[in-house]
Amino acid sequence: MQGRFHYYEGYSMKEATFPVRVINELGIDTLFVSNAAGGMNPQFNIGDIMVITDHINFFPEHPLRGKNLPAGPRFPDMHEAYDRELIDLADTIAKEKGIKLQHGVYVGVQGPTFETPAEYRMFRILGGDTVGMSTVPEVIVARHCGIRVFGVSVVTDLGGFDVPVEVSHEEVQEAANRAQPFMTEIMTEMIRKS
């Protein structure tokens, strides 16, 4: 798949996560997800690649709300939403190739506005390292279906610090484009070794 349907574009959660249901029916057992995200961890820099180790769901609608679909249990376990073996494999590959990886918690929000400085600080206090407008719904549905997940955030802007930083969509895309070759190299090697 290329791209995704975003909740902020007006799609329902069922519509936004429908592609994950399709790949499950096709027999796909592992999903790689990536996103552009704002960084609020003071150790992060623009262009860093953060392996997602967990997430915080701030979407106002849950993708599993409603009648339970037969692909998974009514109350799926989310203690390891992001597969530990895949994270370890990515770390090994990154080390071999000299690619720096960060690790952290992704906060999923509805958008479509970028966060205020106060929101960045709040998300950081709650345990977030990056924040963005996607990924979490798809990961929840993937785990409901029993699909393993590996996720990364590309840090495209920074917020919540003493000096306010304005951000544009163009700057976000530029930072993501710079990090993509490294992310692609790691994921390609992960697929080869899996």
Buried (B, 14 or more C-beta within 10 A) or exposed (E): EEEBBBBBEEBEBBEBBBBBBEBBEEEBEBBBBBBBBBBBBEEBEBBBBBBBBBBBBBBEEEBBEEEEBEBBEEEBEBEBBBBEEBBEBBBBBBEEEEBEBBBBBBBBBEBEEBBEBEBBBBBBEEEBBBBBBBBBBBBBBBBBBEBBBBBBBBBBBBBBBEEEBEBEEEBBEEBBEEBEEBBEBBBEBBEEEE
